[in-house]
């Protein structure tokens, strides 16, 4: 596996926060990064596509970031995630905020017949994410400050047959994050699970959701950016989805199947 290691960030004069973004090429992550850049933050962008990471880094530098570095990694296939995570922290100096923003919707119909695709959906959205989350949790717990923000999904609240594997993985992620929030309680560090509503991103472009219920990456990015300062460990984005999903969870099974399958 080929890794790109750019020079360590020179963050001695940083005015803003130091931010590690895992999955930095996602539309939502880019919006969050722009907001941190405007605060003169120092950022380390981690993802699979070097060309895209470099393009984003140039934009963030022009947008006011104190320093921007990149690193390439395959989050699912990485054989030494602990070493890579330590490398990221070493290059950044320390991390005030860690954002995990990668994911894969996949295709449930294909996954039914292709076990490799099914495994990829599960590994991307839960198994690999859990590994990086545990590494981030251990780091923040040891430091006693900072925040871990993870992008989850409404799909984990009540699982639809058409998104069986994706929803199951996101449900598992939500359970993990609940346990980690309890672990970090009182230590000074904290974790936040963001559950975005349907968002106008490439991953969700084929979902049949009414346009009036969709939000934009920029609006969601602002919510994620503010999340580190809020006390909630779970944030629905936008907030009205908390009440919509409460109603969905209360539906009788027969009614849920009729409406959503």
Helices and strands as residue ranges (DSSP letters): E 18-22, H 27-38, E 42-47, H 50-62, E 67-72, H 81-92, E 97-100, H 108-113, H 115-122, I 123-127, H 128-143, E 147-151, G 154-156, G 161-163, H 164-184, E 190-196, G 202-204, G 211-213, H 217-227, E 234-237, H 241-250, H 253-260
